[in-house]
């Protein structure tokens, strides 16, 4: 039976369509093009750009996988108990990942939530910041002697380097950099906020760490980042927080014996 030109054209079209749906045919078995898209999405999720070179690597990887899978099946490895166990674990991981992705898609972090979290941050960290120095010693008498030296003209920075027991600031002349009052223990903060710019405590300030001599070098309004600058970090934090609560709620509802 002879095929007409129309029939031949239809066969060619159908053959081309089948080829378009497949990346390749390995030992008679087609490798669906859908696998290319799936692996491409995995690469994109990792944050890597999918360049033409990467696409070529993806295609080669999928062909190699098909070759190796065929050989593994030929050897009967897909019937082993170890393979079945590993396959079940992989299936669970993929399904759980899809569950979490689905939850995040349906419960995105809103701009209002980001703004509310930012406002909390501002409330907790706003107000005044202090550029302070301190000298920390173990005994009150030592602190009093140092205060006397300072009142006679001793250099605060030099005495801090020599006498301070604070390993962090001592080497820097007692410098604590800019910080708000809440960054310090209450005894330290209460004494510091009473000082004006350039003032030093007249008496040693006792805390759990020892005795402090505190000097305030400068005071300013807190320098906080703008909302737009920290929005990505806040969004990520809230996203993880929502997902964490979702997981906790599921565990709480589950009946485990």
C-alpha positions in Angstrom: 0.0 0.0 0.0 1.4 3.3 -1.0 1.3 6.4 1.3 0.0 9.6 -0.2 1.9 12.8 0.1 -0.5 14.0 2.8 -0.1 10.8 4.8 3.7 11.1 4.6 3.5 14.7 5.8 1.4 13.7 8.8 3.9 11.0 9.7 6.7 13.6 9.5 4.8 16.0 11.7 4.0 13.3 14.3 7.6 12.2 14.3 8.8 15.7 14.9 6.3 16.3 17.7 7.4 13.1 19.4 11.1 14.2 19.1 10.2 17.6 20.5 8.7 15.9 23.6 11.9 14.0 24.2 15.4 15.1 25.0 16.8 11.9 23.4 16.2 8.2 22.9 18.7 6.0 24.7 18.7 2.3 23.7 15.2 2.7 22.4 13.9 4.4 25.5 12.9 8.1 25.3 14.2 10.7 27.8 11.3 13.2 28.3 12.1 16.9 27.8 10.1 17.5 31.0 13.2 16.2 32.9 15.2 19.1 31.5 12.8 21.6 33.0 12.7 19.8 36.4 16.5 19.8 36.7 16.7 23.4 35.4 14.3 24.5 38.2 16.6 22.7 40.8 19.6 24.7 39.5 17.6 27.9 39.7 16.4 27.2 43.3 20.1 26.9 44.3 20.6 30.5 43.1 22.7 29.7 40.1 22.0 31.3 36.7 21.0 28.9 34.0 23.3 29.8 31.1 23.5 28.0 27.7 26.5 26.2 29.0 24.6 25.0 32.1 21.7 23.9 29.9 24.1 21.8 27.8 25.4 20.2 31.0 21.9 19.5 32.2 21.1 17.7 29.0 24.3 15.6 29.1 23.6 14.8 32.7 20.1 13.5 32.0 21.3 11.3 29.1 24.1 9.9 31.4 21.5 9.2 34.1 19.3 7.3 31.7 22.3 5.2 30.6 23.3 4.4 34.1 19.7 3.7 35.3 19.2 1.3 32.4 22.4 -0.6 33.4 21.3 -0.7 37.1 17.9 -2.1 36.2 19.6 -4.7 33.9 21.6 -5.8 36.9 18.4 -6.1 39.1 19.6 -3.4 41.5 16.1 -1.8 41.6 14.8 -4.9 43.3 17.1 -4.7 46.3 15.6 -3.8 49.7 18.3 -1.2 50.2 17.2 0.6 47.0 13.6 0.4 48.0 14.3 1.9 51.4 16.4 4.7 49.9 13.7 5.4 47.4 11.1 5.7 50.1 13.3 8.2 52.0 13.9 10.2 48.9 10.1 10.2 48.1 9.4 11.5 51.7 12.0 14.3 51.3 10.5 15.5 48.0 6.9 15.4 49.3 7.8 17.3 52.5 9.7 19.9 50.4 6.6 20.3 48.3 4.4 20.6 51.4 6.6 23.4 52.8 6.8 25.2 49.4 3.0 25.0 49.1 2.5 26.5 52.5 4.9 29.4 51.8 3.2 30.1 48.5 -0.2 30.3 50.2 1.1 32.2 53.2 3.5 34.8 51.9 4.9 37.5 54.2 3.0 40.8 53.7 4.4 44.3 53.6 2.2 45.0 56.7 3.9 42.2 58.6 7.4 43.4 57.6 6.5 47.0 58.7 5.2 45.8 62.0 8.4 43.8 62.7 10.5 46.8 61.7 8.5 49.0 64.0 9.3 46.6 66.9 13.0 46.7 66.0 12.9 50.5 66.0 11.1 50.6 69.3 13.6 48.3 70.9 16.7 50.0 69.5 15.7 53.6 69.0 16.4 56.5 71.3 20.0 57.6 72.2 23.3 55.9 71.5 26.3 56.4 73.6 30.0 56.4 72.6 31.5 55.3 76.0 34.7 54.2 77.4 35.3 52.3 80.7 38.1 50.9 82.8 37.2 47.6 84.6 39.1 46.5 87.7 38.4 43.8 90.3 38.6 45.9 93.5 36.9 49.1 94.5 40.1 50.6 95.9 41.8 50.1 92.6 39.0 52.0 90.9 39.1 54.9 93.4 42.9 55.2 92.9 42.4 55.3 89.1 39.7 58.0 89.4 42.1 60.1 91.5 44.8 59.7 88.8 42.3 60.8 86.1 41.3 63.8 88.1 44.9 64.8 88.4 45.2 64.8 84.6 45.9 61.1 83.8 45.0 60.0 80.3 41.9 57.7 80.3 42.9 55.8 77.3 46.4 55.0 78.6 45.2 53.9 82.1 42.5 51.7 80.4 45.3 50.0 78.3 47.3 49.4 81.5 44.8 48.6 84.1 41.5 47.4 82.5 40.5 43.8 82.9 38.1 43.9 80.0 40.0 42.1 77.2 37.7 43.5 74.5 37.9 47.2 75.2 41.1 47.5 77.3 43.5 47.3 74.3 41.5 50.0 72.6 41.7 52.5 75.5 38.5 51.4 77.0 36.5 52.2 73.8 33.1 50.5 73.7 32.0 52.0 70.4 28.4 53.2 69.8 25.7 51.3 71.6 22.3 52.0 73.3 21.9 51.7 77.0 20.1 48.4 76.8 23.4 46.8 75.5 24.9 46.9 79.0 24.1 45.5 82.4 21.6 47.7 84.4 24.2 49.1 86.9 26.4 50.2 84.0 23.6 51.7 82.0 22.0 53.6 84.9 25.3 55.3 85.6 26.1 56.0 82.0 22.8 57.6 81.0 23.3 60.2 83.8 26.5 61.5 82.3 26.7 64.4 79.8 29.1 64.3 76.9 32.7 64.3 78.2 31.7 63.5 81.8 33.1 60.6 83.9 31.7 58.8 86.9 33.0 60.3 90.2 32.7 57.0 92.0 33.3 53.3 90.9 30.3 51.6 89.5 29.9 48.0 90.7 28.5 45.2 88.5 28.7 41.5 88.3 32.0 41.9 86.4 33.8 44.2 88.9 34.2 47.9 89.3 33.8 50.3 86.4 35.0 53.8 85.7 32.8 55.2 82.9 33.3 58.1 80.6 30.8 59.2 77.9 32.6 60.6 74.8 29.6 61.4 72.7 25.8 61.0 72.5 23.6 60.8 69.4 20.2 59.6 68.2 20.3 56.0 67.3 21.5 55.4 63.7 19.0 52.7 62.5 18.8 51.3 58.9 15.9 52.3 56.8 13.1 49.8 56.2 14.0 49.2 52.6 17.6 48.3 53.6 16.5 45.5 56.0 13.3 44.4 54.3 14.9 41.3 52.6 16.3 40.1 56.0 13.0 40.7 57.8 11.1 39.0 55.1 13.4 35.9 55.3 13.1 35.9 59.1 9.3 36.1 59.1 9.1 33.4 56.4 11.2 31.0 58.5 9.1 31.9 61.6 5.8 31.2 59.8 7.2 27.9 58.5 8.5 26.9 61.9 5.1 27.6 63.5 3.4 25.6 60.8 5.7 22.6 61.5 5.1 23.0 65.3 1.3 23.1 64.8 1.4 19.9 62.7 3.4 18.1 65.4 1.1 19.3 68.1 -2.0 18.0 66.3 -0.4 14.6 65.4 -1.3 11.6 67.5 2.0 9.8 68.2 2.0 6.7 70.4 
